[in-house]
Amino acid sequence: MSLILGNLVLNGKCHVMGILNVTPDSFYDGGKHFDLADVQDRVDSMVKEGVEIIDIGGESTRPGSKPVNAEEELERVIPAIEYISNNYEIPISIDTQKAEVAKKAVEAGASIVNDVGGLRNNDMISTVAEMNVPVIIMHMQGTPENMQKNPQYGDVVEDIKEWLNGRIKAAKMAGIKRSDIIVDPGIGFGKNLKHNLEILGRLDEFKGMAGGVLLGASRKSFIGMMTGNGEGDRLTGSLSAAIMGVTGGVDILRVHDVKETLSAVNAVNSL
């Protein structure tokens, strides 16, 4: 059975999820879309470019970042969710590790929960099960504050798969269907350059674990490590990672550059 995300059906095609960070400190676009008028302009722009899902986050998870409280996170994300749901028929994903934020975001119009904490919180598991919405489970070794301090693995892909299978099992025990789960190997979250490249080369091994696979590699630091470019000059590297995602069979690409990524995806699909 195909996974349904709002009015979007995952049917073997690779879909593009646009990133909307309503934060002052995200690694690439922190502060750019913090004002509601800027949020609206960004949403309108992404929709015109053909975005298929919009992922809204109100708490930065860049390396070294510190958490914010639920009240502040909700003040950031709810106006953006309401604007999208009132003006467009497009699936909205709420990027949060907090059950309270997930619940109120879904009540406001979000239809997917994107938990970078990977359902490590029992309250989040029960909340997602109760709301009966699809969930993205991302792997992260450690927390944003410490995840890049010498991450260690045996076989990075096998270790991530084992961890994800454990979270999938916990989700199923709570009543979340495997077919409603999307797995994300968590590029850049507790991984060094070698780990990230290994994951990119073995994306096909995550297929079949659940209802879909998401890749989020857009403009991350490992691209800068390879190219020597800063956050503002990583488009080419990001598109290369996106193409690897398409050829590796991922279902969703989480990106900053919607128009350019869609062009790359369409080019690969036309071959």
N, C-alpha and C positions, 0 to 999 in steps of 0.2 A: 504493500500500500504506500502511495506517495505521501510525503509529509506536506501538510497544508499550513502555510504561514500567512494568516490573514486571507487576502485574495490571491496569494501566490502559491503555486504548487511546485515543489521540487520534483522534477521529472527527468533527471539525468543531465540537464543543461546546467552550466555554471552561471550563477546569478551574482549581481553586484550590489553589495551593501555599502551605503555611504556613511561615513563617520561624521557625527555632529557632537563635538565636545563643548559643552556649555560650562567650561571651567576656566580659571585664570592661569592654570599652570600645566596643561597637557604638553607633551614634549614637542609637538609640531605646531599645533594651532591654538595653544592656550591663550585665552583672552580675545581671540579674533571673533568669537561668536558668543560672547558673554552677555551682551546687550540683546534684548528681545528683538529689536529691529534688525540687528545683525543676524540673529537666528532665523528670522523670517526670510531675509534675503538669501541666506545660505540654503535654506530648505527649497525656496523657489528655484534657485540655480541648479541644485542637484536634481530636482524633478524634471526641469527642462532638459537636463543632460541625459535623462533616462534611468535614474537610480531606481532600483527595484525594492530595496528595503532601506530604512534609515535607522541607524543605531545611535541612540542618545545616551551620553554619559555625563554625569555631574560630579564625578570624583576622579581625579587623575590617578593613573596607575603606572606612571613613568617610574623608572628606577629611583629609589630614594624618597618617593612621595609619601606623605602622611595622610591618613584617612580624615574625612570630614564627617560631621554628624548627620544623621538622617534628615533632620529638619532643613539644614542648609542644602543638602543634596536635592531634596524635594523642591525647594524654592527655585533651584536651577532648572530642573528637568520638566516639571509639570507644565509650565507655560509653553515650552517647545512642543511637548506631546499634544497639548490641546490645540495648538495652532495647526499642526499637521493633520490631526484627526478631524478637525473642523473644515479643512480646506482640500484635503487630498484623500483618495482611497489607496493608501499605500501602507504596507505592514511597517509597524514601528517596533523596534527592539529597545528594551531598557537595559543599559549596561550598568549593572550594580551588583554589589555583594551583600546588600541588606534586604531582608525579607520585607520590612515595612515599606521601603522604597519600591520594591518590585510590585507589591500589592496595590499601592496607590497609583503607580504608573499604569498598571493594567486597567484599573478602574477609570483612569483618565483617557485611555485609548490605545495603550501599547498592547501588542498581541504576542510578543516573544520576550522571554527573560534571558539575558546574556550575562551569565555569572562567571566572571573571571576568577572567582574563588573556587569554581568547580564543584559547587554543591557540598562544600565542606561544612556548611552551617545547617544544622538540623531544622532550624526555623525556615530557612530558605527551601529546603526539600519539601517540607509539609505545605508551605505556602504555594509553591509551584503545583504540587499535586492537587491542592484544593481549588486553585484557579483553573486547572486543566488547560494550560497553555504550553506550547513548545518551549524547550529550554536549551540553551547552548552551554555545554560544560567545557570550560577551558582548563588546561593543565598549567599550573604554576608551581615551581619549586620554591617554597618559602612565601614571603610577602613582598609587596612592592618596595618596602623599606630595605629588605636584605637579600632579595632574590638574585642579584648580580654579584654577590660576594662569593666567588669561587664555586659555582654550581658543579655538581658531580653526578655522573651516571655510569652505569656499566655499559649497556647498549641503550642509547638514548631513546630510540623509537620503541623498543620492547618495554623499557621502563615506563614510558609515558602511556603506552597501551595498557599495561598492567594496572596503572593507577586509574586510568579512565574506566576500565572495566569494573574496578571496585566502586567507583562513583555511580556508574550505570546500575550496578547491582543494588546499591543503596536507594537509588531513585525508583527502581522497579518495586522494591519492597514497600516503598511509600505509596505506590499506586501510579507512578509516572510510567507511561508506556515507552518501551525502547524506541518505537517508531517516532515518538515525539521529541527525541533527544538528538541534538547535533553536537558532534565532538570537535574540539579545537585543540590542536597540539600545543598551542601557546608559544609561537615564535617570539623569542626575546624575553620571555618570562621565566627567569631562572635558567637561561641557556647561554653558552658562549658562542662565538662565531662557528666553531666546528660543529657544535650541536645543531645550530640553526640550519646549516648547510646539509647536514645529515638528514634532518627532518624533511627539508625541501626535496631531497632526492628520493625519499621513500614515502611520499604522501599517499601513494596507492595502498599502503599497508594499513591505513586507517579506514579504508572503505569497508562497509559492511558491519562496522562496530555498532552502529545505531542508525537513526534515520537520515543522517547526512554528515558531511565534513565541512568545516569552515577553516579558511586560512586568513590570518591577519598579519601580513608582513610589511604593509605599506609604510614607507619612509622610516623604518626602524634603524637602530644604530648599527646593526650588523651590515646593512647596506653601505653605510658610511665607512665602516671598517674595510670593506672591499674596494670602495671607489675613492675614498678620501674626501667625500663630499659631505657638507652639512645638511641639516634637516630640509632646508629650502632647495636643495639641489640633488634630490634622490629620486626623482621621477623615473628616470630610465631604469635604475636598479629595481624600483618598485614594480615597474611593468614587467621586467624580466622574471621577478618572483611570481607575479600574477600569471604569466604564461606557464611557468612551471606548475602552478596550481591547477590550471585548466588541463594541462596534459597529464597531471597526476590524479585527475578525477574528482577534485573538490567540488562541492555544490555551491558554496558561497565564498566570495572574496570580499573581505572587509577592507575598504580603501578610503583614502583621502581624495583621490583624483578620479572622479566618476567617469567623466567624458573620455579621458585617455584610456582608462582601464577597459571600458566597454568597447572601444575601438580595437584594443589588443585582443580581447576575448573573441570578438566577432571575426577578427582576422584568423585566429587559430581555428575557430569553428568552420571557417570557409575552406580550409585545406582538405 
